[in-house]
Amino acid sequence: MSDKEYKSISEFYPYYLTEHKLPMTRLLHFVGTALLLVSFLTFLITLNWSFLIAVPFIGYGFAWVGHFFFEKNKPATFKYPGYSLGSDFIMFWQLLTRQIGFDGRK
């Protein structure tokens, strides 16, 4: 994990991508973020609190499986929680819109 102190998410994001090089890690993040969004929207529609409670478990669960079992690194969330969360949504959007690939290429 980087010991650098980042001053902005735009400065942090390139580092974030280096911690998410493997296709399976990116795929698991993508699926987790998509399900997180579905769960949150379902909560807003139904006001069933179970869907809101599930959000962090879904989001972190998929991401951490990618880091611990495939990427074999420590999630950036532990040191940079805000930047990491924001970067996850940026990466999700960039994967969705094909600005970056699941194969680890930009």
C-alpha positions in Angstrom: 0.0 0.0 0.0 1.2 3.5 -0.8 2.5 5.6 2.0 1.9 8.8 -0.1 -0.5 11.3 1.2 -2.9 12.1 -1.6 -4.5 15.6 -1.7 -7.3 14.9 -4.2 -9.2 12.0 -5.7 -7.8 12.8 -9.1 -4.3 12.3 -7.7 -5.3 9.1 -5.9 -7.2 7.4 -8.8 -4.2 6.4 -10.8 -2.8 4.6 -7.7 -6.2 3.0 -7.2 -6.1 1.5 -10.7 -2.7 0.0 -10.0 -4.3 -1.9 -7.0 -7.0 -3.2 -9.4 -5.1 -4.7 -12.3 -6.5 -8.2 -12.6 -9.7 -8.7 -14.6 -11.3 -10.7 -11.8 -10.7 -7.9 -9.2 -12.3 -5.4 -11.6 -15.2 -7.7 -12.3 -15.9 -8.3 -8.7 -15.8 -4.6 -7.9 -18.1 -3.9 -10.9 -20.6 -6.6 -9.8 -20.5 -5.5 -6.2 -21.0 -1.8 -7.1 -23.9 -2.7 -9.4 -25.6 -4.8 -6.8 -24.9 -2.1 -4.2 -26.7 0.4 -6.4 -29.6 -2.0 -7.0 -29.9 -2.6 -3.2 -29.9 1.1 -2.4 -32.5 1.9 -5.1 -34.6 -1.0 -3.8 -34.4 0.5 -0.3 -35.5 3.9 -1.7 -38.5 2.4 -3.4 -39.6 -0.1 -0.7 -38.2 1.6 2.4 -37.3 -1.9 3.5 -34.3 -1.3 5.8 -32.8 -4.8 5.0 -31.8 -3.5 1.6 -29.9 -0.5 3.1 -28.2 -2.6 5.7 -27.0 -5.0 2.9 -25.3 -2.2 1.0 -21.9 -2.2 2.8 -21.8 -6.0 2.9 -22.5 -6.3 -0.8 -20.0 -3.5 -1.8 -17.2 -4.5 0.5 -17.8 -8.3 0.2 -17.3 -8.5 -3.5 -14.4 -6.0 -3.5 -12.5 -7.7 -0.6 -12.8 -11.2 -2.2 -11.1 -9.6 -5.3 -8.3 -8.2 -3.2 -7.7 -11.0 -0.8 -8.1 -14.0 -3.2 -7.1 -12.7 -6.6 -5.2 -9.4 -6.4 -3.5 -10.5 -3.1 -3.2 -7.0 -1.8 -4.8 -4.9 1.0 -7.8 -2.9 0.0 -7.1 0.9 -0.3 -10.2 1.4 1.8 -8.2 0.7 5.0 -6.0 3.7 4.5 -8.0 6.0 2.1 -11.7 5.2 2.8 -13.1 8.3 1.1 -10.9 8.4 -1.9 -11.3 4.6 -2.3 -15.1 4.8 -2.2 -15.2 7.6 -4.7 -12.6 5.8 -6.9 -14.8 2.7 -6.9 -17.7 4.6 -8.4 -15.3 6.2 -10.9 -13.9 2.8 -11.9 -17.5 1.4 -12.1 -18.5 4.2 -14.5 -15.4 3.9 -16.6 -15.8 0.1 -16.9 -19.5 0.6 -17.8 -18.7 3.2 -20.5 -15.7 1.3 -21.7 -13.2 4.1 -20.9 -11.1 1.4 -19.2 -11.1 -2.4 -19.7 -11.7 -5.3 -17.3 -8.3 -6.6 -18.5 -6.4 -4.0 -16.5 -5.7 -1.7 -19.4 -6.7 1.9 -19.3 
